[in-house]
Amino acid sequence: MTIKHSEKTLATTDLGLAAALRVFGIPMLRLDAQDDRRIAFIFTDDEAIEAAARYWAGQLSVDALAYFNALKTLKNQIYSLRV
């Protein structure tokens, strides 16, 4: 898992975290292909740092179906980059 933070964005390569942030309502700005094996998910940083900390502490609750759908959507976005 990689998390990088700048003044305006949060970048992570963790698919589970990215899906949770999407469901939590954090806007994703873009995907960034780091290399052939890693994709970074870039989010706006308004609430992303706090939500990510809650995710890793096991304190971020999201709807299970929405989380599953967010995972599918993110995977589709990854695969569309590879084509």
N, C-alpha and C positions, 0 to 999 in steps of 0.2 A: 504494500500500500504506500502510495506516495501522495502527500498533500503539500502543495505550495500555495503560499498566500502572498498577494500583493495588496496594495491599497484598495484596488477596485475589484479584484477577482480572487476566486479560490479554485485551484486546479487539483483534481484527484484522478488517480488511475484505478481506484476501487469501484467496481461496478455496483456493488451493494450500496455503498455510500451514495453514489450518484443517483441511483434509483430512489433512495430514501429522501434525498434532497429535492428531487423532482416532485415526489408526492407531497412533501412538506410545503411545497409552493415556492421553492427557490428557483428563479429563472436560470436556465442553462443558456449560456451565450453561444457556445460552439463546442465541437470536438476537435482535438488537436492530435494528429497522428505523430507520436513521438519517434517511433521506429516501426519495423514490421510486426512487432509483437505487442506494443503498448499504445493505448489511446488515452489521452487525458480529457477529462470532462471539465470544462471551464464554466464556472458559475459566477453570478454577480455576488458580491461579498456582503450585501446588506445584512443578512442574517445567517449566511452560510457557515461562518466559523462557529457560532454558538450552536447551530443545528448539528454540525459535524461532531462537536464535542459531546453533545447529548447522544448522538448515534453511537459513538464509541463507548460511552458510559452505560449504554443499554437503557437510556431514558427517553429516547425519541420514539413515540408511538405513531404509526401510520396505518391506514386501512390496508388489510392484507391483499385484497383484490386489486386495489390501485397500485400497490407495490409490485405485484406480479406483472401488471400491465405496463408499468414503467420499465421493468426489466426487459420485457419483450420489445418495447419501443427503442430502448437504448441499444439492444443487440441488433435490431434492424438498422439503426443508424450506423453502427460500427460496420456491419456487413456491407452496407451501401458505399462506405468509403473504400472498401477493399476491391470493389468490382471495377 
